Amino acid sequence: MPAVVQTLLALGAVALVGGLDAWVEARLAFAPFYAVAVAVVAWRSGQRFALVVAAAAGVARFTSELTWHGLDLFAIWNGFAWTVLLVLLARFVAWGRARREEVGTLEHRVGELIQIEHSFARTDPLTSLCNRRAFVDALQQAEARSRRSGGALAVARLDVDGFRALNETYSRADGDQLLRAIATSLSLTTRMGDLAARLDNDEFAILLYGCGPEDAQRVGRRLVTEVAELGRAYPEARVSASIGIACFRSPGPDPDEMMRLAGAALLRARENGGNTVLVEREWTPNQP
């Protein structure tokens, strides 16, 4: 309801209370109801409108005094005192409402900052991909779901060949630019629902849901090709990618072992000269 309408309704209520106050002989019989009208308007519409209602209530109260007792010092004092009290009430209630809104705003801002901090704690600031912590958490959840419902998982780990040479030959800014470009490529190459992360420095990881060895091999080759294409911008560094992938059938090993097997596949890919993808033989529950 608009503040003006609320104020008009409150003024009507003040007029009604004033009429009753003037009709009933006993002093102060209806005086507290003025305070109710002032407090409601102050809380809902603010101080400016409440002061209008407080002034009107003061006039109504003074008129009632004059109606029953005529113009004397007590009537003047009583009308003045009630007007001051109602004005102070309007200011106090409006002040309390403003403080409550400030507290609400601060609580909302604190909530936003907590969400931002939580996001930063799980996001790599350079590439905006998930960080290692978020990736491991997602892998644990995926492994738990896989145990309940079955299905396949693949963990791929990608390392940038020639990254140190790129930083030394060109600059760290160029290295950061390449990492951001690889992150974009990972996001565009992986399927919707898969998860890409930056684990550390120039190492990335991908969690591929429902992905067998053949599909994982195709994803890996596509990424190797794209990283090599990105590396053409730095010919003296000879940038490429080594990718190791481990595939699992439910129930698979624990997430730490999944990461270790993918890391072992990555190491063999690098030992083979890099610029290649190596898929670990599919792990099943009957394998050691």
Secondary structure, DSSP 8 states (H G I E B T S, - for coil): --HHHHHHHHHHHHHHHHHHHHHS-STTSSHHHHHHHHHHHHHHH-HHHHHHHHHHHHHHHHHHHHHHH-S-HHHHHHHHHHHHHHHHHHHHHHHHHHHHHHHHHHHHHHHHHHHHHHHHHTB-TTT-SB-HHHHHHHHHHHHHHHHHH--EEEEEEEEEETHHHHHHHS-HHHHHHHHHHHHHHHHHHS-TT-EEEEEETTEEEEEEET--HHHHHHHHHHHHHHHHHHHTT-TTTT-EEEEEEEEEESS---HHHHHHHHHHHHHHHHHTTSSEEEEEEEE-TT--
